[in-house]
Amino acid sequence: MIRIIPAIDIIDGKCVRLTKGDYNQKKIYNEDPLEVAKEFEENGIKYLHLVDLDGAKSAGIVNWKVLEKIASNTSLTIDFGGGIKTDEDINIAFENGAAQINVGSTAIKNRPLFIKWLLKYGSDKVILSADAKNEKIAIGGWQDATETDIYDFIGSFQNVGLQYLVSTDIDKDGMLQGASLDLYKNILEKYPEMKVVASGGITELSEIDPLVEIGADGVIIGKAIYENRITLKDLRKYAN
């Protein structure tokens, strides 16, 4: 069964959603992310994807207090990303309740550091965020495009034990146009042992089953929940 992982994106301590990663297309959904997290938990959700969007554009983690607050007041298993650029950042994330950390920009800008974290903390704790536009990696809160092929990027970490991967098709994110099924199918065909978490574009419940069929480990759902396209009650059938 696939893991359902609602997303909470944080700017200025508030729960927001962007469109295609554009900070100028921001919508605030709740002033209190803990309130949102508790609602998820009350509806049988076990996992949370928490993103520090301020941190993603900054020199390090910014909204660690939000992480600590949610981790202390819920039993959600939290994967945390955004602004993890140094040893200090990763320590802050784990010390404040993250079960896993998501690393994107640092994995491409400082490959030896990412590999060090993978080996030190273990492949079950460190997730590679491979976010792409036209199958090319984008970093820095998706503000910076690269010429790095997503499949080559993922494959370059196989020999150091990479296990978990979150991948977002940026053109799909926040657009409510459906998941990028072909992207995830291609990744899983190339790397069948990888635990792939699909992210971006999920619009309705019917789009989850095809991800189950191709063998995705999890699916991150954001705007569809906040815009009531998918209800938390609907998601209970996938509770595991």
C-alpha positions as CSV (number, residue, x, y, z in Angstrom):
1,M,0.0,0.0,0.0
2,I,1.2,3.5,-0.8
3,R,2.1,6.0,1.9
4,I,-0.1,9.1,1.9
5,I,2.1,12.1,2.8
6,P,0.3,15.5,3.0
7,A,2.5,18.5,2.6
8,I,2.9,21.6,4.7
9,D,5.0,24.4,3.2
10,I,6.2,27.1,5.5
11,I,6.8,30.8,4.8
12,D,7.1,33.2,7.7
13,G,5.8,30.4,10.0
14,K,2.6,30.1,8.1
15,C,1.1,27.2,6.0
16,V,1.2,28.2,2.3
17,R,1.2,26.8,-1.2
18,L,3.0,28.0,-4.2
19,T,2.3,27.4,-7.9
20,K,5.2,25.9,-9.9
21,G,7.5,26.9,-7.0
22,D,6.9,30.6,-7.7
23,Y,7.3,32.6,-4.4
24,N,5.2,35.4,-6.1
25,Q,2.3,33.0,-6.5
26,K,1.8,32.3,-2.8
27,K,-1.5,31.5,-1.0
28,I,-1.7,31.4,2.8
29,Y,-4.0,28.5,3.9
30,N,-3.5,28.7,7.7
31,E,-1.6,30.9,10.1
32,D,-0.9,27.9,12.3
33,P,0.8,24.9,10.7
34,L,0.3,22.8,13.9
35,E,-3.5,23.2,13.5
36,V,-3.2,21.7,10.0
37,A,-0.9,18.9,11.2
38,K,-3.3,17.9,14.0
39,E,-6.2,17.8,11.5
40,F,-4.1,15.4,9.4
41,E,-3.4,13.2,12.4
42,E,-7.0,13.2,13.5
43,N,-8.0,11.7,10.1
44,G,-5.6,8.8,10.3
45,I,-2.6,10.3,8.5
46,K,0.7,9.1,9.7
47,Y,3.2,11.0,7.6
48,L,4.0,14.6,6.9
49,H,6.2,16.3,4.3
50,L,7.3,19.6,5.9
51,V,9.1,22.2,3.8
52,D,10.9,25.3,5.0
53,L,10.5,27.5,1.9
54,D,12.3,30.4,3.6
55,G,15.2,28.0,4.3
56,A,15.2,26.8,0.7
57,K,16.1,30.4,-0.4
58,S,18.4,31.2,2.6
59,A,21.8,30.1,3.9
60,G,20.2,27.5,6.2
61,I,17.1,26.3,8.1
62,V,14.8,29.2,9.1
63,N,11.5,27.6,10.4
64,W,12.9,24.9,12.7
65,K,10.6,26.0,15.5
66,V,7.6,24.9,13.3
67,L,9.2,21.5,13.0
68,E,9.8,21.3,16.7
69,K,6.2,22.4,17.5
70,I,4.6,19.8,15.2
71,A,6.9,17.0,16.2
72,S,6.3,17.7,19.9
73,N,2.5,17.9,19.6
74,T,1.7,15.1,17.1
75,S,2.9,11.6,16.4
76,L,3.3,12.2,12.7
77,T,6.4,10.8,11.1
78,I,8.0,14.0,9.5
79,D,10.3,14.3,6.6
80,F,11.8,17.8,6.6
81,G,13.4,19.8,3.8
82,G,14.4,23.3,2.9
83,G,17.6,24.9,3.9
84,I,19.6,21.9,4.9
85,K,23.0,23.0,3.7
86,T,25.5,22.3,6.6
87,D,26.2,19.8,9.3
88,E,24.6,22.2,11.7
89,D,21.4,22.3,9.7
90,I,21.0,18.6,9.6
91,N,21.6,18.4,13.3
92,I,18.9,21.1,13.9
93,A,16.5,19.1,11.8
94,F,17.0,15.8,13.6
95,E,17.2,17.4,17.1
96,N,13.8,19.1,16.5
97,G,11.9,16.0,15.5
98,A,12.5,15.2,11.8
99,A,12.4,11.4,11.2
100,Q,13.9,12.0,7.7
101,I,15.5,14.9,5.9
102,N,15.1,15.9,2.3
103,V,18.2,17.2,0.5
104,G,18.1,18.7,-3.0
105,S,20.4,21.7,-3.6
106,T,23.2,20.4,-1.4
107,A,23.3,17.1,-3.2
108,I,24.2,18.8,-6.4
109,K,26.3,21.7,-5.1
110,N,28.2,19.7,-2.5
111,R,28.0,16.0,-3.5
112,P,30.7,14.9,-0.9
113,L,28.7,16.4,1.9
114,F,25.5,14.7,0.9
115,I,27.3,11.3,0.6
116,K,28.8,11.9,4.0
117,W,25.3,12.4,5.5
118,L,24.0,9.4,3.7
119,L,26.7,7.2,5.1
120,K,26.6,8.8,8.6
121,Y,22.8,8.8,9.2
122,G,21.8,5.9,7.0
123,S,19.8,5.6,3.8
124,D,16.5,5.4,5.8
125,K,17.1,8.8,7.2
126,V,18.4,10.8,4.2
127,I,16.1,11.4,1.2
128,L,17.3,12.7,-2.1
129,S,15.0,15.4,-3.5
130,A,15.3,15.2,-7.3
131,D,13.1,18.0,-8.5
132,A,13.0,18.6,-12.2
133,K,11.8,20.8,-15.0
134,N,11.8,19.0,-18.4
135,E,13.8,16.2,-16.8
136,K,16.6,18.6,-15.7
137,I,17.3,19.1,-12.0
138,A,16.3,22.4,-10.4
139,I,17.6,23.6,-7.1
140,G,17.4,26.5,-4.6
141,G,13.7,26.4,-4.0
142,W,13.3,25.6,-7.7
143,Q,14.7,29.0,-8.5
144,D,17.8,27.7,-10.3
145,A,17.7,25.4,-13.3
146,T,20.6,23.2,-14.1
147,E,21.6,21.0,-17.1
148,T,21.8,17.9,-15.0
149,D,19.7,15.0,-16.2
150,I,17.4,13.7,-13.5
151,Y,18.1,10.0,-14.2
152,D,21.9,10.4,-14.2
153,F,21.6,12.5,-11.0
154,I,19.7,9.7,-9.2
155,G,22.0,7.0,-10.6
156,S,25.1,8.7,-9.4
157,F,24.1,8.0,-5.7
158,Q,23.2,4.3,-6.2
159,N,26.6,3.0,-5.2
160,V,26.5,4.8,-1.9
161,G,23.2,3.2,-0.8
162,L,20.6,5.8,-1.7
163,Q,17.2,4.3,-0.9
164,Y,14.6,7.1,-0.7
165,L,13.8,9.6,-3.4
166,V,11.2,12.4,-3.6
167,S,10.7,13.8,-7.1
168,T,8.6,16.7,-8.1
169,D,7.9,17.7,-11.7
170,I,7.9,21.4,-11.2
171,D,5.6,22.1,-14.2
172,K,3.0,20.0,-12.4
173,D,3.4,21.4,-8.9
174,G,0.4,23.3,-7.7
175,M,-1.3,23.1,-11.1
176,L,-3.8,20.5,-10.2
177,Q,-3.3,18.8,-13.5
178,G,-2.4,15.3,-12.4
179,A,0.8,13.6,-11.4
180,S,3.8,13.1,-13.8
181,L,3.2,9.4,-14.1
182,D,5.7,8.9,-17.0
183,L,8.5,10.5,-14.9
184,Y,8.0,8.1,-12.0
185,K,7.5,5.1,-14.3
186,N,10.8,5.9,-16.0
187,I,12.6,6.3,-12.6
188,L,11.3,3.0,-11.3
189,E,12.1,1.2,-14.5
190,K,15.7,2.4,-14.3
191,Y,16.0,2.0,-10.5
192,P,13.4,-0.6,-9.4
193,E,14.8,-0.9,-5.9
194,M,14.4,2.8,-5.2
195,K,11.6,3.9,-2.8
196,V,10.1,6.7,-5.0
197,V,7.8,9.3,-3.5
198,A,5.7,11.1,-6.2
199,S,5.1,14.8,-5.6
200,G,3.2,17.5,-7.5
201,G,0.1,17.8,-9.5
202,I,-2.2,15.3,-7.7
203,T,-5.7,16.5,-8.3
204,E,-8.1,13.7,-7.4
205,L,-8.3,10.4,-5.7
206,S,-8.3,8.4,-8.9
207,E,-4.7,9.5,-9.7
208,I,-3.3,7.6,-6.7
209,D,-4.1,4.1,-7.9
210,P,-1.9,4.4,-11.0
211,L,1.0,5.3,-8.7
212,V,0.3,2.2,-6.7
213,E,0.4,0.1,-9.8
214,I,3.8,1.3,-10.9
215,G,5.2,0.7,-7.5
216,A,5.6,4.2,-6.0
217,D,6.4,4.0,-2.2
218,G,4.5,7.2,-1.4
219,V,2.7,10.2,-2.7
220,I,2.9,13.8,-1.4
221,I,-0.4,15.7,-1.7
222,G,-0.7,19.4,-1.1
223,K,-2.9,21.8,-2.9
224,A,-5.6,19.2,-3.7
225,I,-6.2,18.8,0.0
226,Y,-6.2,22.5,0.8
227,E,-8.5,23.2,-2.2
228,N,-10.8,20.4,-1.1
229,R,-10.3,18.4,-4.3
230,I,-9.4,15.5,-2.1
231,T,-10.7,15.2,1.4
232,L,-8.9,13.7,4.3
233,K,-11.8,11.3,4.7
234,D,-11.2,10.1,1.1
235,L,-7.6,9.3,2.0
236,R,-8.5,7.0,4.9
237,K,-8.8,4.1,2.5
238,Y,-5.0,4.3,2.0
239,A,-4.2,4.5,5.7
240,N,-1.4,2.1,6.6
